[in-house]
Amino acid sequence: PPPPQQQQDMRQGLQDMCMRYTAHICEFEALLEGERDTFLAGAGGAGLHAATRAAIAALAALSGLLLGERQDPAPRAVSQVEVMMQALVVCLRGVGGLAAAVRSLQAAALSEGTWTSPQPRHASTTRLCIQGHRLFQRLAEEALEQCKAGLRIRWGGEGGQRGMNALMRSGYDEQLGALEERLLGLHRDAKAVVGGLGPGPTLLSFPSTWEARRGKTR
């Protein structure tokens, strides 16, 4: 497709991502908030709660930029850069949520598990951490792919080229590479933590309602 169509396709893809993951993460947040007298209801879950709120805020900020672009159809180089930078923030928040889910599960197992029963005391702790792992990993991966796609677009005009040059000078592509490596490392960490819980749970356990609606677990 010509560059203007590529740009429109990317913006539409980002907006779809924002709507989908905002709904899913808000649903996940409601489950977290519903925890009572469990590890995640106390200080042990504070990091996961904070990471969840941060992801929702980042998605809202990106959606706001995209809606602003639709209201102003004239292409603006600053908007292109802002959208790309905010999409990177969304990816960062997805990685942050993934890391928080892994840390929470590991801390709960160390705090509440025993040699004979290594899992956290409450099954909901394991369930929510594993569901959060999958949710935030998917968000980070999709945002990462959108950011990579943005680098492949030929942003037209002098302003578009200036914006792309600014992105490259900021080390945007190196940041994407580092995030990709971080995602791989966190997935390995999560697999090791869940494996340490003994027979039973895996990273595919506990399909969520949002996954069931989309027919997608992994």
Disulfide bonds with the S-S distance in Angstrom:
none
